[in-house]
Structures are given as structure tokens and as C-alpha cells.
């Protein structure tokens, strides 16, 4: 396993060994990367994630090897040579190629030919020594084989199967496909004019080198095929591929060679090409899936680590026309204090009453900020609110509603607000997202947030694993207030999970707020291991020991205590005192298990304990003159917010229903390899309108300036 991971990652061998040891002890990736730096050689979460990935792949490979070896042993066909080859195979494709000749097959043409006694004839042909092959074939005529031609045909079927099962030939064709395969498409004529098919119009007649097809295009092509609008085919220079096989097999110029040549063509067309084309397309799909999942995970990370406003009294509005705008008031903890419905827009147009209601709520609950959902009637509601003359300075924010409807109908929302309808719950979610995007968004299935690229077309198990890992990473990077966190948020803390999160909530309800990290040990079923993994990611505000509200692990408290003692100070004196902290000689506190990486982390944390790694939310205003796509003109410079990032560019909300696309080529005057190097999700930007297609509702933009 170590060598396998080493060859695939190029990470230090000692770091791999120690990381595997920690993983086998049920340590989590966030815990290992943050608190076991000395053991891993300072590997980060991504590198540890790679070790986990290849450890899993290796274990899957070994499991398959054992299964194959047992099957071969049970069938009494396992030789020492075959066992050696299987044990030394390092990838699943080669392993399956080795096993292919011994697999139990359904009824095939070759199997029928063997039953008819034609395998000896096939062997004679393969020796390429017989000159009068018809005379030889005549000897194999029987009740099931009526003529020499039938005998030769049956022998060729056996030879074709042998060719198909040769790993060197499969590897050669596989390499040809990897380098030169074309993906070609053809529209199904009966679906050509289908309205739903028009979005795939570019792929009605398409061909491209498969290895150059971008992930988003391949997934679009495969979706079009899945929906029945096009046929997809993998093409290759067949003559070149056939000549490669012929050079391997044909060593003479007689009648046997002719038979082998026919068998090669049959094996290639009937067996090799269909099988390996599917394999190469599936491999390309897996790469496209990985790329799409990577895009989704990066977007999700940026969304989860979005700027929080913090603990503020918030009035949140879920806007609407006919059904009105749902208004809720939240206290600093995000608890619902009051909800109302106002009807400022068509058809009621009762704006005067709506304004009075908002002003009254703002005054009654000392509201500090207003959050407006970015869905239907968002711009109209924003303009209404901004026109109100409040007594105090109130910031107004437009907040993404993505996934809010999923949350409002969920069991989590029903349990929290059993007597409120889904619209009120949705408004609460909008307000809480402004206060703390991470704490609110973890309640929603990440796939429902809508910041992905073809997320419904990719491997769903891979997607879930990646998104769960991303959420876990973000939650632990920020840290969690154990006295205010929801069950959803707590469940992502290192070492906790769903059941312990529920136990923490129940303990908190029965016993009141946790006073210290030590109290966490009293939670039922939260043992030593869970405490070790979770404690440093759980914050206890206003605890007697200030380290309880920091990322310093309890196992290092004694070190900090010793540092303070050596300076004739107490721990509180060290907090935020950079002058005192700079006097500490870290070398003096190194031990066999604690080194400079951990000690440097401790000092950074003491400088700013519990500091939120996220920047604070900033208010934003769209251009008030832009209300629909008809108001856009080429050359306009407009403010916008990035609302999705893909491999080919990013989409920007400029305050209308349709988002505009900044193609990757319009992000910079320099080469852009990765969109994320130039732009972040929910980043405030200035864009130039390049093109407006009102018929297709498409807007092309160019990035001119970002908020950083």
C-alpha cells in the first residue's frame, strides 16, 4: 500500500506511513492536518485527502484480487505464474485483462465452436504452418459442422476470442483510443426540431478528439444522448489499429495468415472495439465527473466560507408578487421573534402599508440589517426598502436564495418551526444566511445549492463524498460555538457525527450551556477518541479558561500554561499580547511529539484566539437603471455578483433574471488556466457588456474590476 500511494502521490514515505497509521486509528482529515503535523511532515488537507483516495483504491484493488484468486482456485485453474501476475498487478484494468480469459462466459460463438470440436483447427491455423487449409478443415466436418467453410468460420470465432483476451493487444488498442479516438455525434432526425433539443443544437453534428473534449462539453454531449436527442460514437483510424494487431500475430504469407487476418477484423469489430470504446468513454466520463465535482466542491467551499455579518438583529424578506413578501425578525442568535406578510407589489400595490410595517418592525426589534432574497420581486423589494427613511443607519443586503425552498420543506425546518409555513421558514433561512452562511447552508443537501456544473450527471456517490468532505473541511476550519450550533453544524465537526451531535443538543437542553471544554466529556457516548478529535474545533465562549474559545487543542494547554509561567504571567495575559508572545523561545518547548509546526500554530492562535477566518459581509448595490435584459446595451459597465463558477467561465448576477457569462477568455488579458485563480463565488465585480441576445436570453460579459 505504501509503495502504491508513493507512486501515485510522490509524497514523503514517512508522512504516508504515519498518516495511514492515524487514519487506521479513526482520526479525521481535519484533525490530522491541524494537530498531527509533526507525524505527517506538515501535510495539508489536500495531500491527506490524496492518501485517503489512493488507500481506498488500493484496498479496492486488493479486494478484487482476492475475489479473482479464490474463483480461479475454486475452478482449479490457478497456476503459480498466474497468481504471481495477479498479485503484482497495480491497476484494476490490467487485473481485469488478466482475468478475462478465465471468466465464465455466457454462450458465445467461440464456445459453440469449441463444443463442435474446432479448437484443434484454430490452433493449427495459429501455428501458420498448414498450406492447404481447406484439406485440414475437411477433417473437422461433423453433424454440427457441415462444410469446410463452416469449420473455418468456427475456428476463426475461437481465434477472435483469443485475440480479444490477449492483454498486450487490448493494451495496444487502448493506447490507440487514448491518443487518437474521436467522439462523434449525430442528431436523431425525429428529434431535430424538438424544443428541448435546441439547447444541444451545437452537438447535432459534432466530432472532436476525445482527449481534448472539455469536461463540460463531454457531459453536455452525454446528457443529450441520455435524453434521446443524439447518438454518440467513438471513432478511430481502424486500418491503423488493425495493422497493429496483424503485426503482432501474422508471421507468414499463406492460407493460415488469410484466416487469421479475417479473425482479426472480426475480433476488432465485434469484440475489441465495442468493449474498449465503452471503456475509454467511461474513463473520459470519470475524468469529466472528477473535473465537474472539483468545480462544485470549490464553489461550495467559497459559498460556505462566504462573509458572515455576525450576530446582528436582522429583518429578512422573502420577496414575492401575488403572494406577498414574507417578513421575519430575528434576534442576534437567529431566533424568530415575529413574522408578517406585506403586499407592496402588483397586483395589490399596497406599498404604503408595507413601508409602515417594515418601519415598525425595525423600530420594535432594534433591527441592525435587512436581508432580501434574490428571487422573484427581489429588485422591486430592494428599491422599496432603500427608499424608506429609517431612524438609524441600516445596511441592506441581497442574499442568495439557492436551496432555501429545500430547507423550508425539510424535516429540520419542520422540527424547528412546526407551526410556520414554508414561506416563513424560507425567510428565516435568508436572514440566517446573512448572519452566518456556513451555519445555515449545512442544513441543506449541498447538491441543492445549485453552484455546480452538470451535478446531476456525475457519479452521485463520488459527488456526495467530495461535498461532504468539503463541508467538513469548512466547518472545522471556522470552528463551532458548541452552545449555539445546530445539530446539522455539529454533525460535521471532526469526530462527532449525527448521533453525538444529537446527544450534545440534548445535553445542552437538559443542563444548560457548556461552561468549559471539560464539560463536553459529560455528553453521553462521547468518549476519549471523540473528545480528542473534536474538542479543538468546538468553541466555548466566555469560558473560565480563554483557550476554550480558541483552536488550541486541550492536549497543548499544559504547554501554554508553562509558557505563561515562564514569563511570570497567567494565560489571559498572553492572549492578544504580541509583544509578550514574541519573547517566547519555541525551541524550549519542543518535545518528541510536539514540534515547531504545532508551536507556531499555538502562537498564531494566542495572538488572535477564535478569530473567524472569514471576512465580514459587505453591502452591495446593483445599477438601479437595469431592471430587465432589455435595459442592457453593449459597452455598459455594471456592478455584479458572481453567482456560479464553471470550468469555462463564471456567471454574474447584474440584478436581472438572467445571469451573464464571463467566458474564461474574458476574465483576463493573460492566459487563464483555472477560473478560481481569478474570481471567487459571491465576489463583487464590475463587468462590461459585450453582447446581448434577447431572443436566447444570453448575455456575454467581460471582467473589468473585482472588489479586491
N, C-alpha and C positions, 0 to 999 in steps of 0.2 A: 504493500500500500504506500509506504513512504516513497519508494522509487517512482511509483506511478504518479503520485502527486507532484513529486520533484520534477519529473519530466514535463509535466503539463503546466507548472506554475513558475518554475525557476526560483522559488523562494528558498530561504536557508533551511537546510535539512534539520537542524536542531529546533528551529522555530516550528517546523511542520510536526516533528515528533511531539513536542510539548503541547502544541495546540490540539493534536489528536488525543493526547492524554487528558487534557482538560475537557474536551468535547465528550469523551467517554465517561467523564465524571458528571455529566449533565450540566456543564457550565454553558451559559448562553454567549452568543457572539458579542453583544454589548458589554457584558461583564468581562469577558476575556480581553477584549481590545482596550478597555478602560482601566482594569485593575490587575491585569496579569502581564503587563508589558515586559517585565524582566524575563518571564518564562518564554514569551513568544518572540522576543527580539524586537519588540515595538511594532508588531504587525497591526495594521489598521483593520477596520470592519470589512472592507472590500477584500483584502488579502485573506482574512479568516473565512470570509464567505466563499472564496475560491477553494480553500482547503475543504470546507464542508461539501461543496459541489463535487469535487473530484473524489473525495472519500465516499460519497454516495454512489457515484458512477462505478468506482472500483468494487464496492460491495455488491452492486447490481450485477456486474460482470462476473464476480466470483460465484454468486448465487446461480447464475446461468450455467457456468462451467460445471458446478456440482450436479445440476439437474441433467446436463448432457452426458456427463461421465456415468451417472447412475443408469440412465437409459441405455447407453451403449454396453454397460456391464451386464445389465439385465438381459440384453439381447445377445450376449456372448460374442460381441464383435469388437470389443475394446482391446487394442494392442498396446504394447509399451510405447511404440513410436507415436501412435495417435494420442495417447494420454499425455506424452511429453509435449506434443504440438499444442494441444488444448490448454495445458497448464501454462504454457509460455505465450499464449496469445494475449495481446494488450488492448484489443478493441473488439466491440461486440460484432461489428461487420465481419471481420476476419474469422471470428469464432463461429458465426452462423455459416460462413462459406465452408469451413472445415466440417461442420456437422451435416451440411446439405446432402452429400452422397449417402448418408446413413439414415436420413429421415424416413419415417414411414410415409409412404406416398399414397394418395388416392389413386384410383385407376388411371393409368396413363398409357399412351401409345407404346412407349418403351416397355412398360410392364406387360402389356398384351403380347408384344413381340417376344419377350423372354419366355412367356408361357408357351408360345408356339415354337420354342426351341431355336431361336435365331441369334442368341448371344454368341455362340461359336463363330457364326458367319461374320458378325460385327467385329470380332477380334481378328479374324483373318483379314478383313478389309483394312483394319487399323495397322496391321503389320506392313501393308503396302507391298507384299511380295507376289501376290497372285496376278497373273497376266490375263487369263481367261476367266473373269469373274462370273460370267453367266453360267459357265460349266460348274463352278464351285456352288453357285446359288441353287442350281438344279438339284443338288443333293439334299437340300433343305425343304423341298416341296413335300407337303403332307396334307392331311384332311383340312387343316385350317389355313394352309398357305398353298394357294392353287397354282401359282406361276413363279418363274424366276424373278419377274419384276416385283411381285408381292413380297418375295423373300428379301430382295434387296431393299425394298421400302421399309420393311420391318427392321432390318439391320441398321438402316440409316436413323430410324427413330431411337434405337439404343445408342448409337454414336452421338446423336444430337443431345441426348440426356447426359452422356459422359462429358461432352463439351461444356454443357451448361453447368456441370458440377465441378469443373476444374477451377480452383481458386485463382490460378495465375491468369486464366482467360477472363474470368469475372473482374479481376483487378485491372486488367488492361482496358476492358470496355468501360469500366467505371471511371478510369482516368480520362478516357476519351470524352465521356459525358461531362465530367467535371470541368474540363478545359474548353470543350467546343460545342456543348449542347445548346440548341436554340429552343426557346419557348415560343410556340406559335399558337395563335388563336383564330377562330373562325366563327362568325355570328351564326346563330341558328335562324334561318331565314324567316320562320314563322314568328319569331320574337323580335325581329329587327325594328318594328315600329311600336313595340310595347313602350308605354310611357315610363315604366320603371326601369327599362333597359337603357334609357337615354343617358343616365349618369355614367354608364360604362361604354359609351359610344366610342371613345378613344381606342377601346380594345376589341372592336368588332373584327378588325383585320390587323393583327399585330404580330411582329416577330422580333426577337431580341435575344442576345446571348444570355443564357440563364444566369451565369456567374456575374453578370453586370446588372441584372434586374434589381432595382432598389426594393427594399423590403415592403414599402407602402404600395408599390406598383404590383408586386407579386401577390400580395394579399388582396388587392382590388381585383386582379385577374381571377384569382381562385374564388373570390366571392361571386363574381359574375358567372363563373362556371357553376358554382353551387346553386345559384338562383335560376339556372337553366337558360341563360341568355347566350352563352358562347360554348364552344368546345375547345379544350386545351390539349395540345400535343407537344411532346418533347421530340425534337428532330436532331439528326446527326448526319454527318457525311458517312453514309452506310458503306460505300465502296472502300473507304479508308479503314473503317472498323473491320470489315470482312477480311481485307488483305492482312491485317494484323493477326487475325486468328489463323488464316491459311499459312502464314509464315511459321507459325508455331507447330502446325500439325502435318502439313503436306511436305513429304520428303522425296517423292517420286513423281514420275510423269506417266503413270499407267492407268488402267481402268479403276483401280482402287482409289487413286487420287481423285478421279472424277466423282466417285461415290462420296468420298469424304467432303469434297467441295459442295456437293448438294446438301449433305448433312449439316455442314457449317452454316449455309444460308438458312436452312430450316431452323437450326438451333438459335441463330441470331434473331430471326424474325419472330419466331413463335415463343421462345423461352427467355433468352438473354435480354433482348431489348425491352419487352414489356416489364419484366421484373426490375431491371436496373434503371429504366426510365422512371418508374414509380418510386424507386429508392432515391434517385437523385433529386426528383421533385419534392419528395418528402423531406429530404435533407435540406433543400433550399427553403422549404416551408418552415422547418425548425429554426433555421437561421433568421428568417423573416420574423418568426414569432419572437425569437430572442431580442431582435432589434426593436420590435414594437413594444415588447414588455419592458425593455430598458427605457424607452421613451416614456411609457406610462409611469414607471417607477420614479424616474427623475422628476416628472411633472407632479406626481403625488407628493414626493418629498418637499418640493418647493411650495406646494399648496399647504401641506401640514405645518411647515415651518414659516408660514405666512405671518406677517406682522400683527401681533395682538394689540388691542387698545389697552387691555389690562382691566383691573377691577374698577369699572365705572358703572354709574346708573344709566341704563340705556333704554331709549324708546325705539322699538323695532316695528317696521311696517312691511307687511307682505302686500304689495300693491295689486289692484285689480280694477276692472271697469264695472261691469254689470253687477258682480257680486260684492263690490266694495273693497276697501282696503282694511285688512286686519291689523289692528294696532295693539301692541303689548308693552307693558312697562316692566323692566327687570331691575332688581337691586344689584348691588355690587357683586353678590355671589351668583348672579344669574337666575335667581328665583323669581317666578312670575308673581307680580303684585296686582296687576289689573289688565283687563283686555277689553277693547271696544272695536266696533266696526264703523267706518266712516265711508261716505259716498260722494267724494269730491268730483268724480269724473262722470262722463256720459254713461248711461242715459239720465241719471239723477241730477248730476251737476250741482250737488249741494256743498259747494266749496266753503261757504261762509261758516256753516255748522262744523265742517271738518276742521277748519283752521281753529275755531274756538275750542273744539275738543282737544286738539293737539296742544294748544297753549295751556289749557287747564291741566292736562296730564303732566306736561313739562314742569309746571309750577308745583303741582301737588307732590310729585315724586323727585323734585330737585334733579331732573334729568341733565346729564352731562354730555351725552352724544346721541345722535339719531342714526339708526341703520335702516336703509331702504333696500329691499330685494331688487335684483336686476332683471326681473322677469317682465311680464306684461304690465303696462302702465307705469313702469319704473321712471322714465324721464318726466312724465307728467306729474308724478307724485314728488319727484325731486324738486321740480320747479315750484310746485305749490309750497313745499316745506321751506325752501330757500327764500321765499317771498314773505315768510312770517317774521314779524318783528319780536324776537324773544328778548326777555329782560336781561338774560345772561348770554355769554358767548358760548354757543353750542356748535360743536363740529358735526357735519353731516357727511355720512359715508354711504356709498352704494356698494352693497355686498352681494357676492355670487350666491345664487340660489341652488346651484348644482347639487342634486341629491337631496334637497330639503324635503321634497314630497315623499321620497323613500323613507326618510327618518320619521316624518309626521305620521306615516301609516304603520310604523314598525312597533313591535312589542315593547321596545324600550320607551318609546314616546307614549304608548297607551298606558304603560305601568306608571309613568311619571305624571301624566295628565289624563286620568281616566274619564273625567267629566268635561273635557275640552274637545272640540272637533279638530280635524286635521289641519285646517287653515290657521287656527290659533297656535297649534304646535309648530307649524312651519314658520310662523312669525317669531316664535320664541327661539327657534334654531337660528334664524337670521341674526337676531340680536346677540346670541351667544357666540356665533361665528366671529362677530366683530370683536368681542371681548377676548376670545381665545380660540382661534381656528382649529388648533390641534385637539383641544379637549372636546370640541363639538363634532368635528369630522370623523373622529374614531368611532363614533356611534353608527356610522353609515358604512355599508359594504363599499369598499374602495372602488369596485367596478362601476358603481352607480354614480360616482362623482363626475364622470364624463370628461376626464382630461387625458384620455388615451387615444390610440390610433389603431383602429380595427380590433378593439379589445375583445369583441365577441367572436372573432375569427381565430384567435390564437389558442394554443393549448391552455385550457382553463385551470388545470392543476398547477402548471408552471406559473401562470399569471397569479393565482392565489398565493402561492408560496412566495413569489417575489414581492407582491404588495404587502403581505403580512410582515415580511422581513423589513420592508421599508417603514411601515408604521411602527414596528417595534424599535427600529433604529431611531426614528424621530422622537418617540415618546421618551426613550431613555436618554437621548441627547439633551432634551429640555429638562427632564426631571418632573416629578409629580407631587403635588401637595396632597398628602395622604388624608388630610382632614376635609378636603373639598372635592377630591376626584370622584368621578362616576365609576361605576363598575366596568364600563367599556374601556375607560382610560387605564384603570388599574390592571386590567387583564393583559395589557401589553407590556407591563413592567417586567423586566428581567426576573425570571424565577417565580412569577405569580400565577398567571393563567386565570381561566374563568372561575373555577371553584374557589380558589383562595381570594380572588377579588370579591366574590360574594361574601365570603367569611369576614373579610375586612370591613365591608359595608355593614354587615350585621353586627359586628363587634362595636363599630363606631356608633351605631344606632342605640345599642344597649348600654354602652359605657361612656359615651361622650367622646370628645376629641382626644386624639393621641397627644400625650404631653411630651413624649420623647421617642427616639427610635427604639429604645429598650422595650417600650410598651408593645411594639409590633410583635415581639416574641410571644405575647399572650394570645394572639389570634389563633383560634383552633386550627390544627393541622398545618400551621406554618412552622416548619421545623428548622433545624440549623442550616440545611442546604438552601432552602428558600430564603432565609434571612440573609445568608451570605451573598446570594445572587441579587437580591432586591434592595437591601437596606440603603445603599448609597444613592439609589435612584429615587427613593421616597424622601420627600422633604417634610419636616415638622417645623412650621413657623412658630416663632416666639417660644421656642423650647429653652429650657434652662441652659443646655449646652448649645452654643451657637453653631457648632459643627453639624448638629442635627438638621440644619437648614442649608446644608452645603453638599457638594459632591464628594467630600472627603469620606472614605469608607470607614465604618466603625473600627475595622481591624487596624486602622492607622491613627486612631485617636491618641493612643499612647505616645506615638512619635510627636504629634503636635503638642501634647502635654509636656513632653520632655523639652521640646524647643522653647516653649514659654518659660519653663522652669529655669533653663539655662540662661535666659535673658532676664530672670527675676521679674517676670510678668505673668499675668494669667492669660488664658486663651483669648478672652474677649479683647485684651489689649492688642493682640496680633491682628485681629480682624480689620482689614482695610488699611493697616498701617504699613505702607510700602517701605518706609524708612527702617522700621524695626525688622521687617521680613528680609530686607536686603543685607542685614548683618548676619544672617544665618548661614553657616558653612554646611552645605548639604552633605558633603563628603563625610562629615562627622556622624551622620545618621544612616549611612548605608549599612545594610546587613546582607546576609546570604540570600534573603528573599526580596528585600526592598532596595531598589537602586535609584539612580538619578532620574530616570523617566517618571517614576511614581512620585518621587520627592518634588520634582519640578511641577508636576500637576497639583500637588498639595499646596505649594506656594502660590500658584496662579489662583487657586480656589480661595485661599485665605485673603488674597488681595481684593477679590470681589465675590464673596460667598453667595451661592444661589443665583448668580447673575443669569438672566434669561438670554440665551444666545440669539434670540430673535430681535430684530429692530422693531420700533414702535410703529403702529399703523399711522398712515398719513391720509388726510382727506384729499379728495380729487374731484375735479370738475370737468365735465365734457364741454365741448363747444355748444353754447345754447342755441346757435343758429342751425345746427344739424339735428333734424328730427326724423328724417327718413332717408332712404337711399337716393331719392330724387333730389335731395339737397346737396349731394356730393358733386364736385367738379374736379377734373384733372388739375393737378398742381396745388390744390389746397394743402395747407399744413394744419394738422389737427392733433389734439391730445387724445390718447387712448390707453387702454389697459390690456396687456397680453392675457388672453383667456384660454389659450391652448398652445402647446408646442408639439410639433411633429418632426419627423426626420427630414422633411422637405421645406420646413419653414415654421412660421408661427402665425396664429390668428389673433387679431386685435379687435377689441370692442371699442368702437368710436362713438357709442351712445345711441346706436340704432339697432334694429332687429338683426340685421345681417352683420357678421364679423368679417373683417377684411383680412386678406392673406398677405403677409410679407414673405415672399419666396426666399429661400436660402440665399439666392444670388443678389437679393436686395437688402440683405442685413448689413453688408459692409462692402467697402471698395476692395477689400482684401479677400483672400480665399477663406471660406468658412467650412471647416470640417465637421464641427458639431454645433448645432444651433444653440445649445445650452452654454457654449462659451461666450455668447454674445447677448443672450437675453434670458430673463427669468420669468416664470409664471407669475401673473398678477403685478408685473413691473409696470410702472407708469412711463409711457413713452410719447414721443412726438413722431408723427408719421406724415409722409407726403402721399397724396392720392395719385396713383399712376394711371389707373384705368377703372372705369365703372361700366359694368354690363348689367343694365337694369332688367333685361329680359331673363337672364340666367341668375340674377341676384348675386353677382360675383364682383368683388372689389379687390383690386390689386394695389398694394401699398409698398412704400419704401421707408425704412427706418432712418430718421434724421437725428434723433436725440433720445437718450434714456435718462432716467432720474438719478443715475449715479455718475 
